[in-house]
Amino acid sequence: MADHDPSRPILEIENLSISFFTRLREIPAVMDFSCTVLPGESMGLVGESGCGKSTVALAVMRDLGVNGRIVSGSIRFKGKDLTHMPDSGLRKLRGSEIAMIYQEPMASLNPAMKVGRQMMEVPMIHQRMARGAARKLARQLIADVRLPDPDRILDSYPHQLSGGQQQRIVIAMALMSHPALLILDEPTTALDVTVEAGIVELVKELGKKYGTSMLFISHNLGLIREACDRITVMYSGEAVETGNISDVFNRMRHPYTQALFRAIPLPSANKTERPLRAIPGNFPLPHERPPGCNFGPRCDYFIDGRCNATEIPMETVPGDNRHDSRCLRIKEIDWASPPPVEAKHDRGKIGEVILRMDDVRKYYQVSASSLFSGGDTKVVKANETLSFDAREGETLAIVGESGCGKSTFAKVLMGLETATGGKIMLFDQSVQSTPIEKRSTDTVSSLQMVFQNPFDTLNPSMTVGRQIIRALEIFKIGKNDKERHQRMLELLDLVKLPREFAGRMPRQLSGGQKQRVGIARAFAGNAKVVVADEPVSALDVSVQAAVTELLMDIQRQNHTTLLFISHDLSIVRYLSDRVMVMYLGHVVELGSTEQVFNPPYHPYTEALLSAVPIADVNVEKERIVLEGDIPSAMNPPPGCPFQTRCRWKERVPGNLCETEVPPLAKLGEGHYSKCHLSAEERARMKPIFKIAAE
């Protein structure tokens, strides 16, 4: 294909409408969508689940399946109309000029084929490249995506690589033929925040190196801010606002964009003074959209008779660079006015210690060849000398990357596993050696768990009400069915679900509603301690805000102790009273939220904070990209567990970091860190975040 004119857009989508056709009806998924991506530009596409982001991406690839159809509008790539291009022409473009990276890397990799062979196929098929040259190019791309030992990676199978390494291979494959357009559909959702930071930095760097334009789909506004030049906000199948990042983030001109920002925990948010503001109401189903403005029923500025009277076109925002908004009242709303003041909350009273862990260890024995039960037995040290306490009414956040031991600790506490050593005192009872089936009903009911994925925790063949009543029966709450039914209705009230939901099946509920049912069930036995394992990571931004506020409300009402396991430090900063940072089974830092989020940091905490994407263009952040993955718990490094990735290691004299595990040193009242750094070196640490001068 001839070189493209750099002044012309790489991708032009105009008035695109897409529908899916079922036996019952036509379901309009995308309506009147327009978007332009210039050469070398990175466009972010954001919005809640079901808004049509991925449908737009699949339409560009012309991969809508048998039921999907472009009803009207056009998609032009380098001036060529893709909507009417024959399959033979599309085959030449896909993979060579347009490439796509999916959310789950293993969906793009063949598990039975070595990585090198899969990568070599791209130039060999699209460019008829010789085998030797293709392998050389594959090796070069593996080096470009910063993977160690390229020759070993080329000869590995996908299952031999970590999730972050697999995603880097998929990115390398997508860039093998130097595509003009790269589409990334939630490429970091399944990855740790540190790996995510490395992937985003990598994508930006490679985009500049190869001059690739990008369409970056995400629900994470912080990620879009860091990865993209421009943004298009989608709601219910429509683009509602588009513009460059600084214009849209600083001068948003659509109520939905404004509502999204009010629902995310920016550094200025505070759970008592400035609580998050969830978007009221629910996302409309595609075949039940309201007349006029789709966002109207949930909008603070809605005017009956105007906002629902006519179709609303995109309107240019004067003075900004290609900034448009789909709002009738764009010139009437005072966009600079602060949000309505929500009810302020008193700071929750924190009581006595009700959970104490002393020197808790959890080891697993595995054979070297577990498939054939042969070889030497090895030990996986999942938790190593965990010591901390939790108080009544307190939120203690447990943070760290995958593999650090967060979930193992939760399993031991819940009695799903027993501890290898140490002591766990829960309400003055020693429970470290008592599995859940041997614990008393009172102990089980007072210690409950809210899981990450609400879809997997409910029985699909049982109504919502019946599932809650079943928990009440197990916990022996209520003298008869009538009392238990009444308590079930009160629990639905507690989690702010309508009482008529008692008769619904789980499939009739949204993700956020299912998570509320899970929370209601956890509190059925008047739980005193709740372990929340990534309870909002599978939910949309607005639903996250609603569920987070719900947990806070219940905690204030019931004086519940909340152990909040998460890798999202934004939400942790917002809701936690204290933070425990874990790495490779060790507690490496423990302190109040204020202490942990301000220097001096443990070097690992510093890197975690640097990796957090912040959706605020006025916040400047130091970039620290951690190299490598967490070492294997089966073969941990000697000395400090973090020493293989630490950028401060050379400031410690001798080889102390490589030979001795640091003690948990006291830095201040209630603040502890497991690090060999001297007080003088700690004093040199600078804040990761600072507010930029206006």
C-alpha positions, 0 to 999 in steps of 0.5 A: 500500500502506498505511503499514507498522507500524514495530514489525513486521518488513519481512521475515520468513523462517521455516523456509525450505527451497529445492530445485532439481530436476534429472532425477537428483535433488532438490538441497536448496540452503537448509534451515530458514532463518530471518531477520528484518529490522526497518524501517530495519535492515540485515542482512548475510548472509555465508558461503562460495560455495555456502552459499545466500546468493544463493538466499535473495535470489532466493527473496525476489524469487521469481526461482528459475527453472524448476528452483528451488522453495520446498519449505517455510517462508514469506517475509513482506514487510510481513506479506504472504506472498510464497511464495503471491502470484500473479505480478500481485502480485509484479510490483507489488512488484518494483522498487517496494517490493522492489529488488535490486542485483546483483554486476555492474552491466552485468547490470542496465543496457541497453547500447543505452539512455541512462542517463536513459531507463533510470532514468525507466522505473522511476517511469513504469512503477510510479507512472505518473509523467509524463515530465518529473517522472521525469527530474527525479527521476532527476536528483535521484537521480544527485546523491544518489549523488554523481555529477558533472554529472548532465545529462551522466550522464543523456545517457550510455550505460552503456559511457561510465561507469566500473565505480564510476559504473555501480554508482552508477547501478544503486543510484540506479535501485533507489532511484527508487521508494523501496523498503522493502527493498533487496537487495544481492548482492555489490554491490562485488566487482568494484570497487576498494577506494576505490570500494567504500568510497564505495559502502558509505558511500553505501548507508548514507547513502541507507538512512537518508535513505529509511528503507530496510531492507537485506539485504546479501550478501557474503563480506567480513566487514569490509564487513558490519561497516561496512555492517550492523547485524546479521549472519546467518552461513550454512553449507551451506544453513543459518543457523548464527549470527545476531545484532547485529554487536557480539555476533557479532563479539565473542562468536561462538557457532558454530565456523564463525563462529570459523573464518571470523575465524581465516582472515582477516588482521585487524590482529593477524595476523602471518605468522611469529608468528600465521599464518592458520588455514585451515578444514580439509576442504572444503565439502560438496556439497548432496546429500552433506551429513553427518548432524547438524551440517553443519559437523561434519567440519570442526569442532575441537569435533566429538564423534562420536555427539553432533554427528552424531546428530540435527538441530540447531536454532537456540538462543538465546544468553542475555544478547544481543540476538536472538543465536542459534546452531546448535551443540549444544555452545554452553555447553560450549566455552570461546569465550574460549580462544585458537586452537591455536598453529600452527607458528611460522615463522622469518622468511625470510632475504632475500638479494641483489637479483635483479630491478632496474627503473630508470626503466622506462616503458611507453607505448601509441600509440592513434589518436583514433578507433581504430575507423576508424583516423583522427584524431591519434595519442595516447599512453597512459602506462601506466607512468611512471619505475618504479624499484625492486628485489626481493631473493631470498626477499622478498615485494614487494606492488604495490598501487593501484586499477584503471588504476594500471599494476600489470598493465602492469608485470607484462606488461612484466616477463614479456615479454608486452610490451616496455618503451618505455624504462628498464632491467630487470635479471633475474639480471644479464640485461637483459630490457626489450626481449626479448619472451617468445618470444625469452627463453631457457628458463632465463629463462622457467622462473625467472620465472613468473606466477600469475593472478587467475582460476584458471578461465581458466588451465587447459586444460579438456580436459587432466588436471591431471597432463598440464598440469603435465607439459606445463610440465616438458616445455617447461622441459626438466626430467626425462630421460624421461616417468617422471622427469617423472611423478614430478616432477609428483607431487612438485609436487602434494605441494608444493601440498598436493593429493592425488596422485590429482588428477593424473587429474582434469579441471579441471571436477572441482576447486573454485576453490581447488584449481584455483588450487593447480594453477596454482601447481604449474605456475608452480613446475614450472621451479623459479621464482625469481621469481613474479608473483602477480596478485591470486591470491586475490581470486576465492577464498573467505575460508578458501580464501584463507587456505590459498592464502596460507599455501601461497605462504608455505610454498613461498617459505620452502622455495624462497627464491622472490621473490614480487611480489604484485599486489593491491588488498586491503591486509589481505592485503598487510599480512599477507604482504608485506615491502615495499610499492610503491604505484602511482597512474596509472603512477607509484610514489608510495610505496615502503618496508617494510610497517611504514613504509607502514602507519604515518604519515607516509603518501603522501596516496594511501596514506592514502586506500587504508588508510582504504578497507580494511574491517576485520572487528574492532569494536575497531579505530577507523578514520578515514574518507577517501572519495576523490572521483572516479576515476583520471584517464585515462592518455591525458590525465593531469593536470599536476604531481602525478598525484594532485593532482585527488583529494588532500585535502592539496593546499591545504597545499602553498604556491603551485600546485606540485602542479599544475605540477611532478611531485614527486621521489621523496623519501627519508623514511627508510631504504628509505622513499620518497614522491613528494609535495610535502608538507613534513616539518612537514605530514607530521608532522601525519598521524595513524594511520588505525587505532587500537584502541578502548578496551575 
